[in-house]
Amino acid sequence: MDSLHYLFSPLRIKGMELSNRAVMPPMGTNLGNPDGTVSDANVAYLARRAKGRPGLLITEIVGVHPSGLAINTQLCAFEDRFIPGLAKLAQAAHAEGCKVAMQIHHAGRESFFMLAEGKAIAPSAVPSLIYRMPPREMTHDDIAEITNAFGSAARRAREAGFDAVEVHGAHGYLLTQFLSARSNRREDEYGGSLENRARFIIDILSEVRRQVGEDFPISLRLSVEEFIEGGYTVSDIAPVFPAFVAAGADIIHASFGTHGSPGGITTAPPEYEPGFAVPLARRVKDAISVPVIAVGRFTDPELAGSVIKRKEADLVAFGRQFLADPDFLKKAGEGRRGNTRFCIACNQGCIERLMLGEGKIRCAINPETGQELLYPQERSVKPRRIWVIGAGPAGLTAACEAARLGHNVTLFEKESLTGGLIRYGASAPHKHVYREWIEWLDGQVRKAGVEVKTGTRVTPEMIVSERPDHVIIAQGSEPVIPPIPGIDASHVCTALDIFEGAVTPGTSVVIIGAGFVGMEAADFLTGKAKTITLVEVMLIFLVIYV
C-alpha cells in the first residue's frame, strides 16, 4: 500500500496540476461521426473514463490534416469547425475533475484507405510493411504544410479548452517514419543522419510551441525503440531526446514498437509481464529532466506506484485497464482492490476489432465499454424472475448484470464448477489471468445475490413447472470431433482432457488442428512430451521438442 502514495501524489507540469500520476493513454474507439466530428458516444465514453479520475486523460488520435487520417471516422482538428465538438470532450473531462490532453496525429503511410486512394504521404516512397502499398514521397512544401497543421491543431486544442496537447510520434505513424532509417530514405536535410531524421519532429514541436504559447504543456508520445529488424533502439536515438525537450516537449510518453513489430509486442498479450517496458522509460528518464510516462500492460496501481517510487518513471499509463474497469483507481484508493475487474489482455473488442475494421470499441469482459449511451444504470421498477442456463463467461456476466438491475436471478450449471471452457483454457501457459477473471466474476455473481445451482441440468419440465419470467440460454459450445477413422481409439482424447489433467500424454503426441486450441495444447505439452506434431488441414508442419 505504501506504493499507492506515490501513484496518488500530485504533479505540476507548467500550468497543469495533476491530482495523481495515473494516465489514460490514447486508444482508438471508432465512435466518431463520419465527418470527423465528435459524437455523443465519444463524449459518453470519455466521460465514463474521467469518472475513474486518472491524473491525465489523453484522447484518441485527432487528425491534423486530411492526408493523414487512419480511419474514416477519425476525429479531426484541421479546421476551426471541429472546435465546438472537441470542446465537448474537454468539458466532459473537466466535469469529473480530470485533466485532459488532445493527441494530434498524422498516419503517413499507415492508412489503408489513404494508400488505396493514392493519397498517403510519407518521407519516402517505401511501402507500408502492413499494407504493402507505397505512399507518395513528401516535398518540402508538404513538410511545411504538415508542420503548420500540427501547430494549428494544437492551437485549436487550447481554444477548445484542453489542458495540454500530445504530439503522436510513435507506432509507425508519420513522425516515426521520419525518425526511422527503415522508412526514411531521403537525401536532404530530413534524411540520412539521426539528427536529420529527427528534424521533422523538432520542427513540429517548435511550431506547436509557437502556436500554443510557453505555458501550455506539450507531450511527445514516442516509440523509443522500434522492436523490428533494422529499426532503431533506445540507445540509437537517446542523443536526440534533449533536442526534443529543447524544441518544446514537456513530457515524453515512452511507448515502443511500430507497424510490423513481431511477437505482438505492441498489443501486449498476457505473455508480456505487466510493466515489461519500464526499462525503456528509465532510459529516457536518464537522458532528460522532464516527466516521463511509462507504459506496458499495467493493470495494478500498486505496481505502478512502485515504478514511480523507484524513480523509473514519473507517470504510468493504464490503457486497456480503463476499458475493463474505469473505476479501478478509486477502488485501489478505497482499499477495494479485490472488487476490481482486471484486464486480461485478450485484445478482443478493443485492439483487434479496431484493427480489422469490425466496429466500435468494446471490451470482452466489460459490457459497458463503448455502449455508455445504451448501458442501463437504473434498477428495474418491475423486477423479474430470471433463469440463466449455463455458467460460463456469458452466463456469469448475464446473471451479474441482471442482478445489478434488481432482478431475482437463478444461475444453473450442469458441471460442478462455474466458468465453462475458460477453466480449461486458463491451464495453457500465460493464461492464468483468465482463471483469475472467471473466479472474480463468480465472486461478483454471488455478492450480487444470485442463487447459483451447480451440478444441475435444466429440463423443459423444470421451466414449465417453475415458470420464470425470462430464461437466458448461455450453454456455450461443444467440441467438434472430426469423423476420422480411429478417432474413437483408446489413445485419442480431446485437448480438454489434456488441460484438465484427465489424460497423461505419452512421449509422442499428434495434435489434429492448429488453431488456437491446438497451438495452446502444444505449448502446454512442451516439456511433457518429447515429440509434438501439429496437423492442420490448411497447413501441415512438425514441431519437435527434445
N, C-alpha and C positions, 0 to 999 in steps of 0.2 A: 504493500500500500504506500510505502514511502515514495516510490517512483511516481505515483499519481500526482504528487505535489509538483513535480517538475513539469508534467504534461499540462496541468491546470494553472501554471504560473503565467502571468500576463507578459506581453512583449510589445514594445513600441517600435514601429518602422516608419520613420518620418512622421507624417501627420496621422498615421493609422495606429490605433491602440487595439491590440488583440487581447481578448479575455483569456485565451488559452493557446496552446501550441498545436492543437489538432487542426488539420487541414482536410477539407473535402476537395480532392483534385478534380479536374475536368473529366467528364465521362459523357460520351455521345448518347443522346436519347432518341433521336429521330421523331421528336414530338413537335417540331416547329411547323409553321404553316408553309405551304408550297411556295409562297413568295418571299420566304426568308424572314418573315416577321415572327414575333413571339406569340405563341398560342396560350390559351388559358391552361392547357395541360402542362406547358413549360413552367408557368408560374406556380401551379399547384405542386408540381414535382419538386421545384426548388424550395418552395416554402416548407414542404414537409421535411426536407433535409435540414433546413435552417432551424427548425424546431428542436433538432438534436444539439444545437448550439456548438458547432465547430468554431474554433477561433477565427478561421478564414475559410470561406466557401468560394471556390473558383468555378465559373460557369463552364459549360461545354464550349467547344470551338465556335468562334464567331468570325465569319469570313470578312476579310478586309478588301477583297476585290472580286469582281465577277469571274475572273480567270482562275480563281483558286478554291472553288467550292469542292468539298469532298463528297457530299451527298446533295440530293435535290432539296431536302428540307432543312439544310444547314441554316442556322441563324446568321444574320448578316449585319454589318455595320459600315457598309461602304457608301451610304448616303444618309443625309440627316433625317430622312423619312423613317428610318429604323429607330431613332432615339426614343420616341414615346413607348414603344413596346419593350425596349431594353430597360427603360426606367421602371417598368412594372416588376422586372426581376430584382432590381436593386431595392425597390420599395418592399418587396416580399421578404427579402433577407433582413432588411432593417427592422421590419415589423416584429421579427423574432429576436432582435438584439444581436444580429450576426453581421460581421463584416463580409464584404463580397467583392471579388475581383472579376473582371471580364477577360477571358482569354481570347486573344486575337490571333488569326491563323490564315495561312495560305498553304494549300495542299501541294502546289507544284505538280510533279509528275504523278503523285499518288492519288489519282482520282480517275476511276474507270470511265465515268461518263464524259469527263473533260477530255480524256485521251481519245475516246471513241468519236467525239465530235471534232477532234483535231484542234482543240482549244487549250490544251495543257501546255504550260511553260515550265522551264527548269534551267539551271545554269548551263547544262549541256544536253545534247540530244541523245542521251543514254537511256535506253528503255527501262521502264519500271521492272524491278525484279518480280513483282507480283503480277502485274497486268501485261507484261511483255510487249508493250507498245511504246514507241519513242515520243517524247514531248518536243516542242519547239525550243530551240536554244534562245535564251533571253538576250535582247540587245541592251545597250547601255540606257536607251530610253525606257525600256521595260523595267530595268533595275531601279531607275529613278522614280518611275511611276509607282512601283510596288512599295518602295521605301516610304514614299509620301503617303501611300494608302495605309500603311501600318500606323503612321503618326496620326493621320486623320481619324482612323478608327479608335485609337486611344483617346483622342480628344473627345470623341462622341461618348466614349465610356465615362469620362469625367462629367460631361454635361448630363448624362443620364443618371448620375448620382452614385456611380460605383466608387468604392473606396480605394481601388487600385486597379492595375491592368497587368495581365500576364502575356508576354510575347511567347508564342509557341515555336520553340526552336528544337523540337525533339521528334523522335519516332519516324524519321524518314521523310518528313514533310519539307517544304521548300528551304527553310533555313538550314536544316540538316543536310540537304542536298548540296548546298554551297559549301558546308564545312567538310564534307566527306570527299576524299580523293576518288572514291569509287564512282561517284555521280558527278563530280565537278572536274571536267577535263579542259577547262578554259585556259587560255594562254595570256590573258590580260591581267589587270590588277586585281581581279576577283578569283583568280585561279593560280595553281602552282603551289607556292609555299603555304604553310599553315597560316601565316599572318595574312596572306592574300585571301585564302579561303574563308577566313573569319571576318573579312572586311564587310560583307553584306550584313551580317548580324550586328556588327558595330555600327554601321550606318543606320540601321533600323532603330537600334536602341537610342542613338543620338537624336534621330528625328522624333521618336516618341517622346523623349525628354523635352525637346524643344516645344512640342505642341501641348504637353500636359503641365509643364512648369516644374520647378525644382522640388516642391513639397509633396508631389503625388507619387506614391510608391509604384515601382515597376519591378515585376518578377520576370525572370527569364527561365522558362522550362527548357531544359537542355538534355539531350541524350549524351551523357558524359562518357559513355562507351557504346560503340555500335553493336558489339557482340555479333559480328559477321566476318567471315574470312576476308582479309584485306581491308577491313574497316579500321577506324581509329580506336585507340584505347584512351582511358583517362590520363595515362602518363603522356600520351602523344599530345593531347590538347590542353593539358594543365597550364602551359605557358601563356595561353590567351585568356584564361579566367580573369586575371586582373584587368585586362583591356575591356572585357565585358562590363565589369563593375565601373571602370572609369567612364565608359560610354553612357551609363545610366542605370544599370541593373542594381536594384536594392535588395533583391532576393535571388538566389539560384535554386531552382526547383530541380534537384538532381535525379532525373529519370535515366532511362537506358534503352538500348535496342532501337531497331529500325525495321522497316518493312523488309521481310526476308530473313530476319534473325531466326536461327533454327532453335529447336528444342522447346518451343512455346514460351520462351522466357519473357516476352513482352506481355503475355497474358497470364503468366504465373499460375499454372495449375497446382494442385496440392503437393506435387513433387518438390516444389520450392518451399523452403522453410520461411516462416514469417520473419521479415527483416533481413532477408538474404542480400539485399542491395545496399545495406547500410555502409559497408566499406567504401562504396563509391562516393556517398555523401561525405564521409570522413575525409577522403582525398580532396574533395572540393573545399571543404572547410579549412583544411590545412593550407590552402593556397590563397584564400581571400578572407576578408574580415566581415562581410555582410552575412545575414542569416541564410542558412541552407535548409532546404526541405528534403527529408529522407523519404524514400518510397520503398515498396517491396512486400506486398501481400500482408500488410499489417491488419490485424483484427483485434488485438488485445491492448487496451490502453496502458496496462502496466508495463508491457514490453516497450511500448513507445516512450513511456516516461523514463525507462531505464536508459534508452538511447540518448535522450536529452540530458539525463543526469551524467552520463559518461562523456558528454560534450562531443558526441559523434555527429550530431545534427542539432539544429535549433528548433525545428518543427518537424512533425511527422504527418504524412498523408495516409488517410484511410479511404481507399476508393470503394471497392465493392462492399465493404462492411457497411457503408452508409446506404447501400441498397438493401442489404439483408436485414438491417435493424437500425433505422435512423436515430434511435434513442440510446444507442449503446454507451455513449459518453455520459449521459445523465445517469444511466444505471450504474456505471462504474463509480461515479462520484457519490452515489447514494448507497454504495455497498451491495448492489443487486446484480453483481456480475453473473450469477447463476441464472438470471432471468433473461440473459442476452441470447439472441439468435445470431450465432456466429456464421459468417460467410464460409462456405465450403469450397470456394474457388472452382466451381463446376463450369463456369463460363457459359452456362446455358441461359438464354434470356437477356443477358447483359452484353457480353462481347460477341459471341458467335451469332446471335440473332442479328445484331447490327452489321457485322462483317459480311454476312450473307444476304443482307438487304431484305430480311424477312419480317420487318415490322418495328414497332416501338419498343423502347426499353422495357424489360421485365426482370424479375428476379425469380429463379426457380423455387426458392423457399420462402419468399415473402410476397403474398398475393396483392399487396397494396401497391408495390412499386410500379410506376408508370400508369397506374389506374387511379390516381388520387382523386380525380373528379367523380369516379364511379364507386369507389370503395365505401361501403356503408359504415357509418360511425354510430348511429343511434340504435339503442336496443329496441327490439320489436315491441310494438304496442299489443300484439296478439301472439304470444309465444306458442310455438307448435311442438308436438312430439315428433322427433326426427330420429329415424334409424339410419345409421351408416354401416354398410356391409363391406367389410374389408378394412384392415387397419395397417395398410402400407402407408407410404407418404401422402398419397392423395386422401385416403380415408381419415388419417390422423388430422390432416390440415382441414378437411371439411368439417370434422367434428369440433375441432377447436374454434373455427370461425363461427359455426352455428351456435355454439355455447356462448361465445363472446357477444353475440347479438341477442342473448336471452332465451334461447330455445332449450327445451328439455331433450337432451341428446343421449342416445344409447349407441355404443360402438361395438360391433361384432367382429370377431376374428376367429377363423377356423383353427389356426395354429395356436400354440401355447404362448407365443410372444407376438407383440406388435412389431411393425417395421417392414413386413413383406420382404421383397427381394433385396432391399437395401441392406439388410443384416448379412446377406451373403456377399454382396458386392463390397461391403466395408472390410471384408477379410483380405482383399487384394492389397498389395503394397501401396503405401501412401494414401490409403482411403480411410484411415481412422477417423477423419473429420466427418465422414458420412455416418459412422456409428454414433459419434458424439451428437450430431444433429438429430438423428432419429430418437436417441434417448432423451434429448432435450424436448423434442416435440411430444413424446409420450408423456413426459412430466407435465407439460403445459396442458395437455388434454385432461389429465387427472386433476390438476389445480383448478381447471375451469368447471369441474363438477360433472364431467361426462361419466356416465356409467360404462365401464369397459368390461366386455364379456369375451374373454379369450377361450379357445377350445370349443367354440360354439359355431356350428354351421346353421345358417338361417335357411328355413324351408318356406315354401309358399304358404303352408298351413299356419306357420307362426305369424306371418304377415296378416293373413285373413283373420286369425284369432285375435291378435293384439290391436290391429287397425291403427298403426301410426299415421300421423298426418302426411308425412313425406318419407320416402325411402331413397337414400343416395347409394347407388351401386358403385363401389370402388374396389372391385375384386382383383384388379391387376391383370397380369398376363400369365400365360402358361408356356413352358419350354417348347420349342419347336424341335421335334425329333425326326430327322430325315429318314425316309424309308430305304435304308441301305441294308443289303444282306448281311446278317450277322450283328445287326445293331442291338439285338436282344441277348447277346452273349454275356456270360457272367463277368467278363473283364471290361465291359463297357459301362460307363457311368456318365452322368451329367457334370457340368462344371460346378453346379450347386453342391453335388456330393463331395467334390474336392474342397470347395471353400468351407463347407460345414465340418469337414474332417471325418465324414462318414466312410470315406474310402481312402486307403493309404496307397499312394501311387507307387508303381514299380520303377525299375531303373530306366525303362524306355517308355515314353509316353507319346501318343499321337493325338493331336487336338484337331477336330474337324470344325472348321470355321475360324477365320482370323479376323473377326470383328472385335469390338471392344471386349466382349466376354472371353473370347478365345485368347486374345492378347494378354488380358489380365490374368487368365488362368495360367498362361505360360510364364508370366512374370512371377506369379505366386509359387509356381513349381520350381523356380530357379533354386538350385542347391538341394532340392528334394529328389530330383530325377536326373540321371546322367545325360540322357538324350531326350530332347523335346522337339517334335516335328509338328509344325503348323500346316494344315492343309486348307486351302481356300479355293472355292470354285472359280474365282476370277484370277487368283494369283497363288502359286504354289512355291513355297520356299522352305528351307530347312535351317533351323537354328539349333546348334549343338552347344550344350554347356558341359564342361568337364571339371 
